[in-house]
Amino acid sequence: MLRSSAPYILALLASTAASAQETPAPTPTPALTPAQKNAVVNAELPEDQAAFKSHVMFLASDQLRGRDAGSPEYDIAAQYVASQFYAQGLRPAGDDGSYLQKVPLISYKPADKGSMAIARKGAAPVALVFGEDYVPAGNPSRTEYSVTAPVVFVGYGIAGLGRDDYKGVDVKGKIVAFFGGAPSSFPSEERAHFSSPATKAGIAMEKGAVGYITLESPRAGRGNYPFATIAANYDRPRVTWGRADGTGHIPTPTAPGLGMLSQAGAAKLFQGAKTAWADVAKRAQEDGAVFKPVQLPGTLTVGLKTANTPITSYNVAGILPGSDPELGQEVVVLSAHLDHVGVGKANAQGDTIYNGAMDNAVGIASLIEEAKRFKASGKKPRRSILFLAVTAEEKGLVGADYFAHNPTVPKANMVADVNLDMPIITYKFEDVTPFGAAHSTLGEIVQKAAAEIGVGVGGDPRPDEAFFVRSDHYRFVQQGIPSVFLWPGEKGPGKAATDAFLANNYHQPSDEVAQTAPIDWESGVRFVDVNYRIARAIADADQRPMWKKGDFFGTTFGGPMEK
């Protein structure tokens, strides 16, 4: 489960395994070897629970070393999932008649400290100081890149939901500078959308900008990381997918990210401007402050060099063909990420393997067991169902993004995505949380499925986390495909259990079969049940899912909408 949308923090997550030393995990205690630790079997489990647990035991074993995307152990996990898809009668839906879709990942980072310099009329250029004034960005699409252009400050760089930080200014052929984040007055999921650097970059590109600079915010809070922290980690690798020509994909190639300026660097950039940086910094302390665009004096020259390293990984895809002659051409996608973060810093017990049992071996186990239920039902769905295990979610939803841009089924035929990511099953859940369901008619389907298993449907209990935009299903949303991401809910014991997992096990070596709080395998089977009912209802309905009339995401990304 990806937990941060800030680009530099993503870099830290993406590079956890790459930057760690590849040393064998130590024996946790003298009485229990790593093999024994993950081979504990409760012989009393019913068959369905035992089957569910068996998948998690294998995928989260120490021998798979945290399933880091591109590692040999991840490849073993991919072959395991492919074999399970075969066993459930799914047809290969990868490349060349196989279950695997090759995903050409590219790990990239700044190759050096880059350069930034300000030139003003009648004065010698002023070079900004690396690590004090600026840090460079990487640009995997062009490993050597330079640009010279005027700079325009555009507040938060947002245009939408009644706000236009570009009002009254022409940024064509210019660099834009903006703060990260978005006003808290925006609805949580829309706020997360506009806080994303990719969204801000997209707006800048649409306005004709040739690049963007992020400014360190004087306002403390979520997503506003100290410049010193970012500077210390500026060259940690990030990951994208590669194009056919070997270059790395970025969504805004004509308006790339150029780097970040500290408050000291921003003060130099604003020197001589009609609006002083001190005034901007003071106003930025206010939540959702509105700024007038400022044309800054002179030009900024940026030089970047980027080091690209190719990595091969795989999505795993199997399809259950639909029975209806017409609706069978349409495809319901069930997705879950197979990767975790690999090997990293040792915990207090000396364990270095981030097994990823809940995140996301449980999600993959759910995916496999759903396929088994379709097979056992003896009734083919009317629409086809694509079971998709994706790579590199932990590196920025990269495998899902690659599939969304390079699907192995016609993009126009995909009608919905139901995503399975880190369902926390350490308790008897009494409701479910369907992130994003309210944006489309999927909401009614989830309500009905939940009622059928005797649980309720809760609202988003953690709106500030904005989970809807931070897992693989969002890559389908960005293609105009209604999507939902389901979690066991937080009613009754759910909140305490979720809090405990996020505090003690999330992205830790302790996320293994022997959790701090034991995994409730019966709840895993119930989670499979409700997701199966959702998938079955979507597949068999007369009408494909549609965005709610006027919904923000449907309007922004397109796709079918209620009239």
SEDOBA-531874 format. One record per residue (C-alpha): x, y, z; residue in one letter; residue number from 0. Coordinates in steps of 0.02 Angstrom, whole numbers, m for minus. Layout:
BEGIN
(bake (X, Y, Z), "A", NUM)
...
//
This chain:
BEGIN
(bake (0, 0, 0), "M", 0)
(bake (72, 166, m54), "L", 1)
(bake (55, 290, 90), "R", 2)
(bake (130, 453, 26), "S", 3)
(bake (102, 552, m133), "S", 4)
(bake (246, 674, m110), "A", 5)
(bake (376, 641, m246), "P", 6)
(bake (528, 643, m135), "Y", 7)
(bake (449, 532, m3), "I", 8)
(bake (397, 415, m142), "L", 9)
(bake (581, 409, m187), "A", 10)
(bake (622, 349, m13), "L", 11)
(bake (489, 212, m20), "L", 12)
(bake (537, 162, m195), "A", 13)
(bake (718, 140, m149), "S", 14)
(bake (701, 48, 16), "T", 15)
(bake (756, m118, m55), "A", 16)
(bake (876, m46, m184), "A", 17)
(bake (975, 48, m52), "S", 18)
(bake (980, m93, 75), "A", 19)
(bake (1121, m218, 89), "Q", 20)
(bake (1070, m389, 26), "E", 21)
(bake (1110, m489, 181), "T", 22)
(bake (1019, m645, 239), "P", 23)
(bake (890, m618, 374), "A", 24)
(bake (955, m668, 546), "P", 25)
(bake (869, m801, 650), "T", 26)
(bake (735, m708, 749), "P", 27)
(bake (757, m815, 905), "T", 28)
(bake (863, m969, 943), "P", 29)
(bake (704, m1073, 958), "A", 30)
(bake (626, m1026, 790), "L", 31)
(bake (711, m1027, 620), "T", 32)
(bake (649, m917, 476), "P", 33)
(bake (580, m1071, 388), "A", 34)
(bake (487, m1127, 543), "Q", 35)
(bake (422, m951, 575), "K", 36)
(bake (318, m949, 416), "N", 37)
(bake (273, m1134, 413), "A", 38)
(bake (160, m1134, 564), "V", 39)
(bake (m2, m1221, 514), "V", 40)
(bake (m162, m1233, 612), "N", 41)
(bake (m230, m1403, 566), "A", 42)
(bake (m401, m1354, 631), "E", 43)
(bake (m433, m1223, 496), "L", 44)
(bake (m577, m1261, 376), "P", 45)
(bake (m526, m1296, 197), "E", 46)
(bake (m565, m1123, 128), "D", 47)
(bake (m469, m1036, 267), "Q", 48)
(bake (m323, m1156, 249), "A", 49)
(bake (m316, m1123, 61), "A", 50)
(bake (m317, m935, 91), "F", 51)
(bake (m180, m949, 222), "K", 52)
(bake (m72, m1059, 112), "S", 53)
(bake (m55, m922, m19), "H", 54)
(bake (m4, m795, 113), "V", 55)
(bake (119, m917, 193), "M", 56)
(bake (210, m940, 28), "F", 57)
(bake (206, m760, m34), "L", 58)
(bake (256, m687, 134), "A", 59)
(bake (391, m816, 172), "S", 60)
(bake (567, m758, 212), "D", 61)
(bake (626, m852, 58), "Q", 62)
(bake (536, m724, m54), "L", 63)
(bake (629, m583, 34), "R", 64)
(bake (490, m454, 24), "G", 65)
(bake (450, m476, m162), "R", 66)
(bake (537, m317, m218), "D", 67)
(bake (487, m277, m397), "A", 68)
(bake (622, m334, m518), "G", 69)
(bake (701, m456, m396), "S", 70)
(bake (718, m643, m430), "P", 71)
(bake (605, m674, m280), "E", 72)
(bake (469, m566, m356), "Y", 73)
(bake (483, m668, m515), "D", 74)
(bake (454, m827, m413), "I", 75)
(bake (299, m747, m337), "A", 76)
(bake (237, m702, m512), "A", 77)
(bake (258, m881, m570), "Q", 78)
(bake (164, m941, m416), "Y", 79)
(bake (17, m827, m456), "V", 80)
(bake (21, m881, m639), "A", 81)
(bake (12, m1063, m584), "S", 82)
(bake (m136, m1025, m473), "Q", 83)
(bake (m225, m935, m614), "F", 84)
(bake (m198, m1089, m722), "Y", 85)
(bake (m267, m1202, m586), "A", 86)
(bake (m427, m1099, m580), "Q", 87)
(bake (m454, m1113, m767), "G", 88)
(bake (m410, m935, m813), "L", 89)
(bake (m344, m907, m988), "R", 90)
(bake (m176, m820, m1009), "P", 91)
(bake (m197, m633, m1034), "A", 92)
(bake (m16, m577, m1036), "G", 93)
(bake (109, m567, m1178), "D", 94)
(bake (124, m697, m1315), "D", 95)
(bake (m3, m819, m1245), "G", 96)
(bake (71, m818, m1069), "S", 97)
(bake (7, m757, m901), "Y", 98)
(bake (148, m631, m887), "L", 99)
(bake (151, m454, m955), "Q", 100)
(bake (329, m389, m961), "K", 101)
(bake (343, m220, m876), "V", 102)
(bake (502, m125, m925), "P", 103)
(bake (537, m28, m767), "L", 104)
(bake (667, 110, m759), "I", 105)
(bake (749, 162, m597), "S", 106)
(bake (811, 340, m613), "Y", 107)
(bake (896, 474, m508), "K", 108)
(bake (993, 635, m532), "P", 109)
(bake (1165, 590, m599), "A", 110)
(bake (1244, 741, m518), "D", 111)
(bake (1196, 898, m422), "K", 112)
(bake (1133, 987, m578), "G", 113)
(bake (1136, 1175, m591), "S", 114)
(bake (1020, 1323, m572), "M", 115)
(bake (1063, 1504, m607), "A", 116)
(bake (963, 1666, m611), "I", 117)
(bake (1003, 1798, m743), "A", 118)
(bake (934, 1975, m732), "R", 119)
(bake (954, 2117, m854), "K", 120)
(bake (1114, 2215, m824), "G", 121)
(bake (1183, 2094, m694), "A", 122)
(bake (1294, 1942, m692), "A", 123)
(bake (1204, 1775, m673), "P", 124)
(bake (1183, 1717, m494), "V", 125)
(bake (1215, 1531, m468), "A", 126)
(bake (1104, 1449, m340), "L", 127)
(bake (1189, 1336, m213), "V", 128)
(bake (1152, 1151, m216), "F", 129)
(bake (1084, 1086, m51), "G", 130)
(bake (1055, 1262, 16), "E", 131)
(bake (950, 1343, m120), "D", 132)
(bake (897, 1199, m229), "Y", 133)
(bake (897, 1013, m265), "V", 134)
(bake (877, 946, m442), "P", 135)
(bake (746, 826, m506), "A", 136)
(bake (776, 675, m616), "G", 137)
(bake (703, 669, m792), "N", 138)
(bake (703, 490, m857), "P", 139)
(bake (633, 544, m1025), "S", 140)
(bake (788, 649, m1063), "R", 141)
(bake (946, 601, m971), "T", 142)
(bake (1027, 769, m1015), "E", 143)
(bake (909, 916, m1007), "Y", 144)
(bake (923, 1104, m995), "S", 145)
(bake (802, 1248, m1008), "V", 146)
(bake (812, 1437, m992), "T", 147)
(bake (649, 1532, m967), "A", 148)
(bake (563, 1665, m863), "P", 149)
(bake (479, 1606, m703), "V", 150)
(bake (301, 1639, m646), "V", 151)
(bake (243, 1605, m468), "F", 152)
(bake (69, 1528, m472), "V", 153)
(bake (25, 1494, m290), "G", 154)
(bake (m24, 1312, m272), "Y", 155)
(bake (m28, 1283, m460), "G", 156)
(bake (m212, 1233, m454), "I", 157)
(bake (m346, 1264, m584), "A", 158)
(bake (m511, 1181, m539), "G", 159)
(bake (m650, 1169, m410), "L", 160)
(bake (m680, 1355, m425), "G", 161)
(bake (m499, 1402, m399), "R", 162)
(bake (m380, 1466, m534), "D", 163)
(bake (m204, 1507, m478), "D", 164)
(bake (m161, 1550, m659), "Y", 165)
(bake (m294, 1684, m677), "K", 166)
(bake (m233, 1834, m774), "G", 167)
(bake (m62, 1766, m819), "V", 168)
(bake (11, 1686, m976), "D", 169)
(bake (140, 1552, m935), "V", 170)
(bake (168, 1489, m1112), "K", 171)
(bake (354, 1456, m1136), "G", 172)
(bake (389, 1492, m952), "K", 173)
(bake (435, 1396, m796), "I", 174)
(bake (304, 1395, m659), "V", 175)
(bake (343, 1391, m473), "A", 176)
(bake (216, 1334, m344), "F", 177)
(bake (190, 1262, m171), "F", 178)
(bake (142, 1082, m141), "G", 179)
(bake (m26, 1034, m67), "G", 180)
(bake (m202, 1097, m88), "A", 181)
(bake (m329, 1188, 22), "P", 182)
(bake (m410, 1085, 160), "S", 183)
(bake (m577, 1157, 105), "S", 184)
(bake (m572, 1040, m46), "F", 185)
(bake (m659, 871, m25), "P", 186)
(bake (m528, 746, 34), "S", 187)
(bake (m514, 643, m126), "E", 188)
(bake (m514, 797, m238), "E", 189)
(bake (m387, 878, m122), "R", 190)
(bake (m273, 729, m142), "A", 191)
(bake (m294, 740, m330), "H", 192)
(bake (m244, 923, m336), "F", 193)
(bake (m102, 898, m210), "S", 194)
(bake (m19, 774, m326), "S", 195)
(bake (134, 844, m416), "P", 196)
(bake (76, 749, m571), "A", 197)
(bake (m89, 845, m570), "T", 198)
(bake (m1, 1011, m547), "K", 199)
(bake (120, 966, m687), "A", 200)
(bake (m26, 920, m800), "G", 201)
(bake (m108, 1089, m771), "I", 202)
(bake (57, 1177, m804), "A", 203)
(bake (81, 1081, m966), "M", 204)
(bake (m96, 1123, m1023), "E", 205)
(bake (m57, 1307, m990), "K", 206)
(bake (99, 1296, m1099), "G", 207)
(bake (233, 1297, m965), "A", 208)
(bake (402, 1217, m1005), "V", 209)
(bake (438, 1154, m830), "G", 210)
(bake (396, 1174, m648), "Y", 211)
(bake (486, 1210, m485), "I", 212)
(bake (417, 1161, m315), "T", 213)
(bake (444, 1286, m175), "L", 214)
(bake (476, 1237, 6), "E", 215)
(bake (322, 1286, 104), "S", 216)
(bake (339, 1391, 261), "P", 217)
(bake (183, 1301, 324), "R", 218)
(bake (214, 1143, 424), "A", 219)
(bake (96, 997, 402), "G", 220)
(bake (58, 843, 302), "R", 221)
(bake (156, 836, 139), "G", 222)
(bake (264, 988, 179), "N", 223)
(bake (433, 908, 213), "Y", 224)
(bake (583, 1010, 271), "P", 225)
(bake (700, 1055, 129), "F", 226)
(bake (847, 984, 227), "A", 227)
(bake (765, 812, 230), "T", 228)
(bake (732, 817, 44), "I", 229)
(bake (908, 880, 5), "A", 230)
(bake (984, 737, 105), "A", 231)
(bake (891, 611, m3), "N", 232)
(bake (888, 701, m170), "Y", 233)
(bake (976, 561, m264), "D", 234)
(bake (874, 414, m201), "R", 235)
(bake (806, 317, m350), "P", 236)
(bake (628, 331, m412), "R", 237)
(bake (544, 213, m534), "V", 238)
(bake (440, 234, m691), "T", 239)
(bake (405, 124, m841), "W", 240)
(bake (503, 127, m1001), "G", 241)
(bake (442, 171, m1174), "R", 242)
(bake (484, 70, m1329), "A", 243)
(bake (634, 183, m1366), "D", 244)
(bake (707, 149, m1193), "G", 245)
(bake (668, 318, m1118), "T", 246)
(bake (569, 333, m958), "G", 247)
(bake (386, 382, m957), "H", 248)
(bake (334, 543, m873), "I", 249)
(bake (156, 607, m892), "P", 250)
(bake (210, 785, m937), "T", 251)
(bake (361, 772, m1054), "P", 252)
(bake (348, 953, m1112), "T", 253)
(bake (332, 1019, m934), "A", 254)
(bake (448, 913, m828), "P", 255)
(bake (489, 937, m646), "G", 256)
(bake (652, 1034, m627), "L", 257)
(bake (682, 1022, m440), "G", 258)
(bake (642, 1108, m277), "M", 259)
(bake (693, 1275, m203), "L", 260)
(bake (716, 1304, m18), "S", 261)
(bake (643, 1460, 60), "Q", 262)
(bake (816, 1537, 43), "A", 263)
(bake (820, 1490, m142), "G", 264)
(bake (645, 1558, m167), "A", 265)
(bake (697, 1724, m87), "A", 266)
(bake (836, 1738, m218), "K", 267)
(bake (714, 1696, m357), "L", 268)
(bake (593, 1832, m296), "F", 269)
(bake (728, 1965, m278), "Q", 270)
(bake (669, 2122, m367), "G", 271)
(bake (491, 2057, m394), "A", 272)
(bake (339, 2169, m369), "K", 273)
(bake (283, 2051, m231), "T", 274)
(bake (414, 2012, m99), "A", 275)
(bake (450, 1833, m49), "W", 276)
(bake (427, 1882, 133), "A", 277)
(bake (246, 1930, 95), "D", 278)
(bake (216, 1768, 0), "V", 279)
(bake (293, 1664, 140), "A", 280)
(bake (186, 1752, 271), "K", 281)
(bake (27, 1722, 173), "R", 282)
(bake (75, 1540, 142), "A", 283)
(bake (55, 1509, 328), "Q", 284)
(bake (m134, 1517, 300), "E", 285)
(bake (m225, 1361, 245), "D", 286)
(bake (m285, 1379, 67), "G", 287)
(bake (m211, 1552, 44), "A", 288)
(bake (m248, 1630, m125), "V", 289)
(bake (m101, 1710, m215), "F", 290)
(bake (m95, 1827, m361), "K", 291)
(bake (19, 1761, m498), "P", 292)
(bake (188, 1847, m498), "V", 293)
(bake (300, 1866, m651), "Q", 294)
(bake (475, 1855, m577), "L", 295)
(bake (617, 1959, m648), "P", 296)
(bake (748, 1884, m761), "G", 297)
(bake (764, 1705, m817), "T", 298)
(bake (809, 1540, m734), "L", 299)
(bake (928, 1418, m817), "T", 300)
(bake (917, 1238, m759), "V", 301)
(bake (1034, 1097, m808), "G", 302)
(bake (994, 917, m763), "L", 303)
(bake (1077, 750, m790), "K", 304)
(bake (986, 589, m750), "T", 305)
(bake (1050, 412, m730), "A", 306)
(bake (929, 277, m790), "N", 307)
(bake (941, 93, m743), "T", 308)
(bake (825, m31, m831), "P", 309)
(bake (736, m162, m725), "I", 310)
(bake (623, m300, m790), "T", 311)
(bake (470, m353, m693), "S", 312)
(bake (300, m428, m733), "Y", 313)
(bake (115, m405, m711), "N", 314)
(bake (18, m569, m702), "V", 315)
(bake (m146, m576, m798), "A", 316)
(bake (m276, m712, m819), "G", 317)
(bake (m449, m694, m893), "I", 318)
(bake (m613, m784, m868), "L", 319)
(bake (m709, m759, m1031), "P", 320)
(bake (m887, m698, m1016), "G", 321)
(bake (m1032, m803, m1075), "S", 322)
(bake (m1138, m666, m1154), "D", 323)
(bake (m1109, m644, m1342), "P", 324)
(bake (m1111, m454, m1325), "E", 325)
(bake (m1073, m414, m1143), "L", 326)
(bake (m934, m544, m1146), "G", 327)
(bake (m828, m420, m1243), "Q", 328)
(bake (m830, m305, m1092), "E", 329)
(bake (m703, m334, m953), "V", 330)
(bake (m713, m314, m764), "V", 331)
(bake (m538, m296, m691), "V", 332)
(bake (m496, m366, m519), "L", 333)
(bake (m326, m299, m468), "S", 334)
(bake (m202, m323, m326), "A", 335)
(bake (m18, m282, m311), "H", 336)
(bake (104, m425, m292), "L", 337)
(bake (260, m328, m242), "D", 338)
(bake (316, m266, m73), "H", 339)
(bake (470, m166, m20), "V", 340)
(bake (599, m305, m10), "G", 341)
(bake (743, m304, 114), "V", 342)
(bake (784, m152, 219), "G", 343)
(bake (831, m84, 388), "K", 344)
(bake (830, m210, 530), "A", 345)
(bake (702, m196, 667), "N", 346)
(bake (738, m219, 852), "A", 347)
(bake (739, m408, 829), "Q", 348)
(bake (867, m398, 690), "G", 349)
(bake (742, m445, 553), "D", 350)
(bake (779, m361, 386), "T", 351)
(bake (646, m443, 277), "I", 352)
(bake (489, m343, 245), "Y", 353)
(bake (377, m493, 211), "N", 354)
(bake (220, m397, 162), "G", 355)
(bake (92, m524, 226), "A", 356)
(bake (m53, m403, 242), "M", 357)
(bake (25, m286, 113), "D", 358)
(bake (m14, m367, m2), "N", 359)
(bake (m3, m557, 6), "A", 360)
(bake (m178, m555, 82), "V", 361)
(bake (m241, m455, m68), "G", 362)
(bake (m162, m578, m190), "I", 363)
(bake (m233, m725, m92), "A", 364)
(bake (m404, m642, m106), "S", 365)
(bake (m381, m624, m293), "L", 366)
(bake (m338, m808, m315), "I", 367)
(bake (m480, m866, m203), "E", 368)
(bake (m604, m759, m298), "E", 369)
(bake (m552, m846, m458), "A", 370)
(bake (m580, m1012, m368), "K", 371)
(bake (m757, m958, m320), "R", 372)
(bake (m801, m916, m499), "F", 373)
(bake (m739, m1087, m553), "K", 374)
(bake (m832, m1176, m412), "A", 375)
(bake (m995, m1086, m451), "S", 376)
(bake (m1009, m1179, m616), "G", 377)
(bake (m1085, m1022, m691), "K", 378)
(bake (m982, m912, m805), "K", 379)
(bake (m1004, m724, m783), "P", 380)
(bake (m1090, m629, m924), "R", 381)
(bake (m945, m507, m938), "R", 382)
(bake (m765, m564, m944), "S", 383)
(bake (m662, m544, m786), "I", 384)
(bake (m477, m503, m790), "L", 385)
(bake (m379, m555, m636), "F", 386)
(bake (m227, m441, m629), "L", 387)
(bake (m80, m448, m508), "A", 388)
(bake (28, m294, m537), "V", 389)
(bake (207, m252, m499), "T", 390)
(bake (289, m95, m427), "A", 391)
(bake (140, m26, m332), "E", 392)
(bake (257, 16, m191), "E", 393)
(bake (362, 118, m312), "K", 394)
(bake (219, 232, m365), "G", 395)
(bake (79, 125, m441), "L", 396)
(bake (197, 94, m587), "V", 397)
(bake (142, m80, m643), "G", 398)
(bake (m41, m29, m643), "A", 399)
(bake (2, 129, m739), "D", 400)
(bake (96, 27, m869), "Y", 401)
(bake (m53, m89, m890), "F", 402)
(bake (m174, 58, m900), "A", 403)
(bake (m71, 130, m1043), "H", 404)
(bake (m29, m39, m1122), "N", 405)
(bake (m176, m154, m1081), "P", 406)
(bake (m181, m332, m1143), "T", 407)
(bake (m367, m312, m1175), "V", 408)
(bake (m445, m168, m1272), "P", 409)
(bake (m447, m15, m1160), "K", 410)
(bake (m622, 34, m1217), "A", 411)
(bake (m687, m136, m1157), "N", 412)
(bake (m635, m114, m975), "M", 413)
(bake (m791, m62, m878), "V", 414)
(bake (m734, m65, m695), "A", 415)
(bake (m590, m101, m578), "D", 416)
(bake (m609, m178, m406), "V", 417)
(bake (m445, m164, m311), "N", 418)
(bake (m380, m272, m168), "L", 419)
(bake (m241, m187, m72), "D", 420)
(bake (m191, m222, 108), "M", 421)
(bake (m358, m274, 181), "P", 422)
(bake (m325, m279, 368), "I", 423)
(bake (m399, m442, 432), "I", 424)
(bake (m345, m455, 613), "T", 425)
(bake (m524, m437, 676), "Y", 426)
(bake (m706, m484, 640), "K", 427)
(bake (m757, m341, 528), "F", 428)
(bake (m934, m273, 548), "E", 429)
(bake (m935, m158, 398), "D", 430)
(bake (m835, m119, 243), "V", 431)
(bake (m756, 41, 180), "T", 432)
(bake (m772, 60, m10), "P", 433)
(bake (m649, 197, m55), "F", 434)
(bake (m712, 288, m209), "G", 435)
(bake (m875, 193, m229), "A", 436)
(bake (m982, 349, m203), "A", 437)
(bake (m915, 422, m365), "H", 438)
(bake (m1004, 292, m472), "S", 439)
(bake (m1144, 165, m476), "T", 440)
(bake (m1023, 42, m399), "L", 441)
(bake (m1082, 115, m234), "G", 442)
(bake (m1252, 29, m248), "E", 443)
(bake (m1169, m136, m295), "I", 444)
(bake (m1057, m129, m141), "V", 445)
(bake (m1205, m88, m29), "Q", 446)
(bake (m1301, m241, m91), "K", 447)
(bake (m1151, m359, m77), "A", 448)
(bake (m1113, m301, 100), "A", 449)
(bake (m1293, m326, 153), "A", 450)
(bake (m1289, m503, 83), "E", 451)
(bake (m1149, m552, 202), "I", 452)
(bake (m1228, m458, 347), "G", 453)
(bake (m1113, m308, 364), "V", 454)
(bake (m1138, m122, 341), "G", 455)
(bake (m1051, 5, 231), "V", 456)
(bake (m956, 145, 317), "G", 457)
(bake (m892, 311, 254), "G", 458)
(bake (m709, 352, 235), "D", 459)
(bake (m643, 347, 414), "P", 460)
(bake (m475, 424, 367), "R", 461)
(bake (m510, 562, 241), "P", 462)
(bake (m342, 645, 267), "D", 463)
(bake (m257, 486, 204), "E", 464)
(bake (m354, 498, 39), "A", 465)
(bake (m330, 313, 3), "F", 466)
(bake (m442, 324, m150), "F", 467)
(bake (m307, 409, m252), "V", 468)
(bake (m161, 310, m183), "R", 469)
(bake (m178, 131, m239), "S", 470)
(bake (m179, 41, m407), "D", 471)
(bake (m363, 68, m447), "H", 472)
(bake (m327, 254, m468), "Y", 473)
(bake (m229, 218, m627), "R", 474)
(bake (m392, 150, m697), "F", 475)
(bake (m489, 301, m634), "V", 476)
(bake (m366, 409, m732), "Q", 477)
(bake (m419, 314, m888), "Q", 478)
(bake (m603, 354, m854), "G", 479)
(bake (m645, 183, m781), "I", 480)
(bake (m757, 180, m625), "P", 481)
(bake (m662, 95, m484), "S", 482)
(bake (m677, 47, m303), "V", 483)
(bake (m549, m3, m172), "F", 484)
(bake (m625, m103, m29), "L", 485)
(bake (m563, m122, 150), "W", 486)
(bake (m638, m207, 301), "P", 487)
(bake (m720, m64, 395), "G", 488)
(bake (m682, 20, 561), "E", 489)
(bake (m847, m11, 652), "K", 490)
(bake (m832, m101, 819), "G", 491)
(bake (m656, m170, 840), "P", 492)
(bake (m602, m108, 668), "G", 493)
(bake (m529, 61, 715), "K", 494)
(bake (m417, m5, 852), "A", 495)
(bake (m359, m149, 741), "A", 496)
(bake (m322, m34, 595), "T", 497)
(bake (m231, 91, 706), "D", 498)
(bake (m127, m50, 779), "A", 499)
(bake (m78, m121, 609), "F", 500)
(bake (m31, 48, 537), "L", 501)
(bake (70, 91, 692), "A", 502)
(bake (157, m76, 720), "N", 503)
(bake (163, m177, 559), "N", 504)
(bake (139, m66, 407), "Y", 505)
(bake (298, m69, 301), "H", 506)
(bake (388, m159, 442), "Q", 507)
(bake (471, m331, 452), "P", 508)
(bake (331, m378, 573), "S", 509)
(bake (205, m380, 430), "D", 510)
(bake (218, m568, 417), "E", 511)
(bake (108, m720, 450), "V", 512)
(bake (146, m704, 635), "A", 513)
(bake (77, m527, 652), "Q", 514)
(bake (84, m426, 812), "T", 515)
(bake (m104, m458, 810), "A", 516)
(bake (m142, m629, 735), "P", 517)
(bake (m220, m637, 563), "I", 518)
(bake (m402, m691, 569), "D", 519)
(bake (m415, m813, 423), "W", 520)
(bake (m604, m822, 436), "E", 521)
(bake (m612, m635, 405), "S", 522)
(bake (m502, m662, 253), "G", 523)
(bake (m629, m784, 182), "V", 524)
(bake (m772, m662, 220), "R", 525)
(bake (m674, m526, 130), "F", 526)
(bake (m658, m640, m21), "V", 527)
(bake (m846, m673, m12), "D", 528)
(bake (m899, m491, m18), "V", 529)
(bake (m776, m452, m159), "N", 530)
(bake (m836, m602, m257), "Y", 531)
(bake (m1015, m540, m241), "R", 532)
(bake (m963, m367, m301), "I", 533)
(bake (m870, m438, m451), "A", 534)
(bake (m1011, m558, m493), "R", 535)
(bake (m1141, m417, m486), "A", 536)
(bake (m1039, m305, m599), "I", 537)
(bake (m1008, m445, m722), "A", 538)
(bake (m1190, m502, m731), "D", 539)
(bake (m1278, m332, m730), "A", 540)
(bake (m1370, m271, m885), "D", 541)
(bake (m1290, m99, m868), "Q", 542)
(bake (m1103, m65, m852), "R", 543)
(bake (m1048, 45, m705), "P", 544)
(bake (m1061, 231, m734), "M", 545)
(bake (m997, 387, m650), "W", 546)
(bake (m1125, 484, m552), "K", 547)
(bake (m1196, 633, m645), "K", 548)
(bake (m1073, 778, m635), "G", 549)
(bake (m946, 680, m531), "D", 550)
(bake (m778, 766, m521), "F", 551)
(bake (m674, 615, m571), "F", 552)
(bake (m791, 563, m710), "G", 553)
(bake (m791, 740, m777), "T", 554)
(bake (m602, 757, m761), "T", 555)
(bake (m553, 590, m838), "F", 556)
(bake (m702, 546, m947), "G", 557)
(bake (m795, 383, m960), "G", 558)
(bake (m981, 341, m957), "P", 559)
(bake (m1086, 452, m843), "M", 560)
(bake (m1265, 446, m783), "E", 561)
(bake (m1380, 568, m872), "K", 562)
//
